[in-house]
Amino acid sequence: MDERQKLLEQIMAYDFCLVDLGLFLDTHPSDANALKDYRMCYEESQKLRKIYEEKYGPLSLRHLPNPNCWQWVDSPWPWEKEA
């Protein structure tokens, strides 16, 4: 597995945890451990996204590294595997 794929899988894992913890926190909003875990997953996801986007380009249209250049289409889509 190459570094690009590894980063994507790590990002997806943290993002899954964020959704799961978010659902848990909907019914347990004062759970300090869940809030701590949510913050940790969010920070790790953001850190990994930054690393990925600096090396391989944007993961979504919400954050483009250069607002003066449409780089979204310059590289393979994040979910595409090279043939």
N, C-alpha and C positions, 0 to 999 in steps of 0.2 A: 504494500500500500504506500503510495507516495505521500509527501507532506501535505499537499493540497487536500487530498481525500481525508487524511487524518484530521486536519483542522476542521473540515466541514462536518465530520462525524462528531467531533468534540462540541462544536457549536450547536449542532442539532440535539445532542444529549443535554446540554445545559438549557437550551430553549424548551425542551420537553419538560425538564424539571421545573422551569418557571411556570409553565402552564399548569402542571400538576400541583405545585405549591400554591399557585394562585387560586385554584379551585378549592384546595383545602382551607386557605385563608378566608375564602368567602364565608365559610361556616365556622371558622375558628380565628376571628380577626385579632384576638389578643394573645395568640400563641407565640411567645417570644422566640422559641427555638425555630419555628417555621419562618418567622420574620427574618431571623438571622440567616437561615439557610437560603431564603429567597434573595436577600441582599448579596450573599456570597455567589450564588448562581448568576445573578444579574451582572455582577462585576466581572466574573470569569467569562461570561458570554461576551460582554463588551470588549474585554481585553483580547479574546481570541478573534472577534470580528475585526478589530483594528489590525491585528497581525495579518489576517487573511486579506483584508482589503488593501493593505499596503503592498502585499506581494502579488496578488492575483486580480485585484479590481473589486468593484462594488458587489455586495451581496443582494442589495435591494435598491429600489429607486428612492428610498427615503434618505439615503446618505450617499452622495456622490463626492469623491475626494476633490474633484475639480469642477466647480459649478460653471466654469466657462467652456467646458468640453464635455460632450456626451460620450462618456467612456463605457456606458452600460453594454454596448454591443461589440466592444473591441475584443473581448475574450469569450471563451465558451461559457455558456450559462452555468450557474453554480451546480445545477443538478445533472448536467451532462457529463458523461464519462467519455474520455477520449477513446476512439475506436482502435 
